C-alpha cells in the first residue's frame, strides 16, 4: 500500500521561508514516479505548484518560479519543497502526489503577520 506523509508546514511571516517534506512508502513507486506538490487555498481549487520527474527535471507554476525549489532524495523516498519569500496568498494546504494518483493528507501553510 502506498502512503505519503507530508510535514513542515506552519505559520510564517510574509517574506519568510518553509521547507516541506513528503515521505513515500513503497520504494518502487517513489523511484519510478514523478512527484508533485499541490496547494489548495481556502475556497479555491487545488493547483499544481511544482513537479519533479524521476530523472530530476523540474517544473514550476509561474507564480513560484525563482522562489520555490522542488527536490528529491531517492535514497530516503522523500520529496522536498523549499519555499522562500512566501506571500499571504500562498496560504493553504499543501499536498504531495506520487505517480499522478496517490495523495498525502496535506500540511497547512499559513503566511501571515
LORODO-379816 format. One line per field, with one value per atom (N, C-alpha, C): x, y, z; residue in one letter; atom name. Coordinates in steps of 0.001 Angstrom, whole numbers, plus 500000, padded with zeros to 6 digits. Layout:
% LORODO-379816
X	(X,...)
Y	(Y,...)
Z	(Z,...)
resn	(A,...)
name	(CA,...)
% end
This chain:
% LORODO-379816
X	(500843,500000,500882,500564,501343,500808,501709,501328,502280,501728,502501,502223,503272,503116,503894,503154,503771,504052,505038,505349,506069,506215,506975,506158,504847,504005,503999,503364,503273,502927,503117,502848,504153,504152,505349,504938,505798,505507,505745,505069,505346,506828,507347,508767,509592,508974,509674,509797,510371,510638,510132,509793,509459,509989,510270,510657,509710,508977,508055,508736,508331,508842,507673,507894,506895,507612,507309,507920,506944,507426,506592,506972,505988,506225,506005,506703,506605,507696,508920,510088,509992,509360,509274,508472,507402,506575,507377,508091,508808,509868,510619,511763,511364,510155,509742,508774,508469,507361,507813,507043,507066,506362,506936,506374,505932,504770,504211,503897,503935,503372,502215,501095,499916,499597,498826,498274,496820,496085,494680,494418,494143,493805,492342,491975,490578,489628,488645,487639,488078,489265,489787,490098,490283,490628,492102,492381,493759,494558,495767,496574,497985,498565,499927,500926,501849,502885,504208,504585,505875,505849,506710,506803,508250,508596,509940,509847,510482,510461,511478,511442,512396,513820,513973,515294,515729,514858,515238,514830,514021,513534,512425,512559,511648,510749,509539,508612,507924,507624,507027,505871,504925,503924,504624,504149,504792,504893,503910,503853,504938,505561,506552,507965,508097,509435,510399,511594,512709,512579,511417,511254,511167,510637,510450,511421,511834,512701,512185,511901,511500,512720,512867,513987,513550,514353,514016,515274,515093,516166,515665,516090,515572,515963,517089,517515,516601,515972,515088,513616,513323,511926,511229,511913,511408,511511,510478,510493,510325,510993,511005,510474,509985,509630,510162,511212,511762,511022,510393,509587,510175,510556,511148,510272,510480,509736,508234,507718,506309,505393,504230,503240,501960,501190,499940,498987,498953,498041,498490,499641,500097,499713,498912,498322,497423,497520,496656,497203,496559,497032,497878,499056,499980,499989,499814,499741,500855,501369,502231,501473,501889,501249,502315,502075,503014,502353,503075,502621,501274,500937,499683,498442,498626,497465,497372,498486,498491,498761,497915,497975,498289,498979,499133,497943,498014,496902,497007,498169,498357,498976,499609,500170,499802,499363,498871,500027,499973,500917,500113,500465,499799,500841,500643,501558,500828,501241,500522,501421,501196,501928,501125)
Y	(498808,500000,501247,502175,503398,504430,505020,506087,507258,508465,509690,510504,510970,511745,513050,514165,515489,516051,516914,517624,518921,519783,521004,522264,522124,523311,524071,525233,526039,527468,528307,529737,530466,531298,532047,533459,534414,535795,535988,536956,537267,537517,536940,537040,535933,535124,534050,532803,531764,530512,529313,528281,526982,525898,524756,523595,522447,522015,520907,519601,518530,517199,516259,515280,514252,512920,512036,510711,509719,508911,507958,506538,505758,504339,503594,502500,501802,502306,501867,502426,502302,501270,501115,502257,502580,503681,504967,505280,506542,506600,505565,505607,505732,505361,505440,506575,507349,508301,509740,510457,511910,512290,513226,513702,515156,515466,516813,517388,518702,519440,520282,520184,520990,521829,522858,523591,523923,524044,524410,525526,526693,527836,527748,528386,528357,528821,528009,528363,528258,527704,527599,526154,525931,524592,524292,523013,522590,522910,523442,523818,523268,522976,522452,523569,523275,524242,523879,522595,522162,520662,520211,518791,518444,517187,516714,515275,515010,513656,512785,511507,510606,510951,511575,511968,513348,514036,515323,516539,516349,517506,518184,519486,520242,521159,521339,522318,523040,524318,525158,525968,526275,527264,528612,529413,530701,531555,531447,532319,532018,530838,530467,530332,530470,530351,531331,530903,531644,531756,531350,531415,530031,529066,527715,526766,525737,524705,523334,522493,521119,520228,519275,518346,516984,515971,514637,513907,513041,512171,510751,510106,508775,507745,507957,507021,507078,508227,508404,508388,508140,508158,509457,510553,511826,512891,513699,514869,516106,517171,518392,519563,520570,521831,522954,523603,524765,525987,526705,527866,529113,530054,531300,532495,533587,534825,534557,533888,533499,534704,534567,535628,535180,536102,535724,534916,535211,534490,533041,532670,531290,530435,531004,530254,529159,527982,526880,525560,524496,523150,522678,522193,521710,520185,519630,518185,517691,516510,515888,514743,514460,513423,512592,511305,510390,509696,509607,508844,509303,510534,511068,510496,509718,509007,508951,508998,508807,510139,510434,511724,511537,512553,512632,513347,513504,514120,515646,516166,517611,518181,519328,520073,521542,522157,523533,524519,525458,526580,527864,528666,529946,531056,531978,533105,534353,534845,535947,536659,537955,538723,538816)
Z	(500000,500000,500000,499141,499041,500021,500791,501714,501544,501613,501539,502798,503437,504656,504517,504515,504422,505816,505886,507123,506776,507789,507604,507485,507458,507384,508702,508675,509880,509558,510561,510427,510149,509128,508776,508364,508627,508241,506746,506145,504732,504518,503438,503159,503771,504609,505272,504420,505018,504302,505094,504364,504938,504015,504605,503817,504136,503110,503251,502850,503505,503175,502936,502095,501836,501732,502670,502677,502063,501156,500435,500821,501210,501442,500138,499966,498686,497769,498000,497327,495814,495333,493883,493278,493936,493452,493398,494471,494505,493426,493266,492364,490900,490556,489155,488892,489937,489821,489690,488913,489024,490317,491037,492291,492125,492674,492547,493926,493977,495115,494601,495299,495014,496241,496038,497178,496900,498009,497930,498922,498380,499217,499619,500716,501154,500055,499753,498770,497328,497100,495734,495381,494089,493632,493911,493993,494172,492899,493083,491925,492057,490905,490866,491163,492065,492424,491765,491875,491347,491106,490192,489880,489588,489868,489567,489072,487940,487392,488116,487829,488471,488056,486906,486437,486891,487642,488195,487390,486366,485602,486396,486548,487397,486576,487065,486504,487639,487397,488433,487862,488740,488386,488216,487298,487030,488295,489158,490329,491358,491269,492288,491737,490420,489819,490481,490710,491319,492833,493388,494849,495494,494766,495293,494604,495341,494772,495184,494195,494469,494276,495187,495086,495620,495362,495842,496268,497252,497716,497538,496486,496185,497235,497890,498933,500149,500350,501502,501119,499854,499381,499774,499631,500112,499027,498944,498076,498956,498575,499366,498536,499244,498603,499486,499029,499710,499206,500112,499742,500384,499556,500019,499630,500313,500026,499947,500930,500918,501010,500379,500313,501012,501533,502224,501347,500061,499167,498930,499443,499314,500529,501374,502479,501937,502536,502119,502609,502157,502464,501286,501598,500575,500592,499403,499255,498327,498598,497604,496937,495733,494925,494239,494179,493535,492357,491285,490118,489596,489854,489350,489986,491072,491598,493110,493807,495254,495952,496947,497638,499117,499667,501101,501721,503038,503769,503792,503419,503365,504621,504455,505577,505414,506490,506435,506444,505526,505487,505624,506613,506833,506781,505858,505702,506186,507332,507952,508947,509074,510076,511360)
resn	(X,X,X,X,X,X,X,X,X,X,X,X,X,X,X,X,X,X,X,X,X,X,X,X,X,X,X,X,X,X,X,X,X,X,X,X,X,X,X,X,X,X,X,X,X,X,X,X,X,X,X,X,X,X,X,X,X,X,X,X,X,X,X,X,X,X,X,X,X,X,X,X,X,X,X,X,X,X,X,X,X,X,X,X,X,X,X,X,X,X,X,X,X,X,X,X,X,X,X,X,X,X,X,X,X,X,X,X,X,X,X,X,X,X,X,X,X,X,X,X,X,X,X,X,X,X,X,X,X,X,X,X,X,X,X,X,X,X,X,X,X,X,X,X,X,X,X,X,X,X,X,X,X,X,X,X,X,X,X,X,X,X,X,X,X,X,X,X,X,X,X,X,X,X,X,X,X,X,X,X,X,X,X,X,X,X,X,X,X,X,X,X,X,X,X,X,X,X,X,X,X,X,X,X,X,X,X,X,X,X,X,X,X,X,X,X,X,X,X,X,X,X,X,X,X,X,X,X,X,X,X,X,X,X,X,X,X,X,X,X,X,X,X,X,X,X,X,X,X,X,X,X,X,X,X,X,X,X,X,X,X,X,X,X,X,X,X,X,X,X,X,X,X,X,X,X,X,X,X,X,X,X,X,X,X,X,X,X,X,X,X,X,X,X,X,X,X,X,X,X,X,X,X,X,X,X,X,X,X,X,X,X,X,X,X,X,X,X,X,X,X,X,X,X,X,X,X,X,X,X,X,X,X,X,X,X,X,X,X)
name	(N,CA,C,N,CA,C,N,CA,C,N,CA,C,N,CA,C,N,CA,C,N,CA,C,N,CA,C,N,CA,C,N,CA,C,N,CA,C,N,CA,C,N,CA,C,N,CA,C,N,CA,C,N,CA,C,N,CA,C,N,CA,C,N,CA,C,N,CA,C,N,CA,C,N,CA,C,N,CA,C,N,CA,C,N,CA,C,N,CA,C,N,CA,C,N,CA,C,N,CA,C,N,CA,C,N,CA,C,N,CA,C,N,CA,C,N,CA,C,N,CA,C,N,CA,C,N,CA,C,N,CA,C,N,CA,C,N,CA,C,N,CA,C,N,CA,C,N,CA,C,N,CA,C,N,CA,C,N,CA,C,N,CA,C,N,CA,C,N,CA,C,N,CA,C,N,CA,C,N,CA,C,N,CA,C,N,CA,C,N,CA,C,N,CA,C,N,CA,C,N,CA,C,N,CA,C,N,CA,C,N,CA,C,N,CA,C,N,CA,C,N,CA,C,N,CA,C,N,CA,C,N,CA,C,N,CA,C,N,CA,C,N,CA,C,N,CA,C,N,CA,C,N,CA,C,N,CA,C,N,CA,C,N,CA,C,N,CA,C,N,CA,C,N,CA,C,N,CA,C,N,CA,C,N,CA,C,N,CA,C,N,CA,C,N,CA,C,N,CA,C,N,CA,C,N,CA,C,N,CA,C,N,CA,C,N,CA,C,N,CA,C,N,CA,C,N,CA,C,N,CA,C,N,CA,C,N,CA,C,N,CA,C,N,CA,C,N,CA,C,N,CA,C,N,CA,C,N,CA,C,N,CA,C,N,CA,C,N,CA,C,N,CA,C,N,CA,C,N,CA,C,N,CA,C,N,CA,C,N,CA,C,N,CA,C)
% end
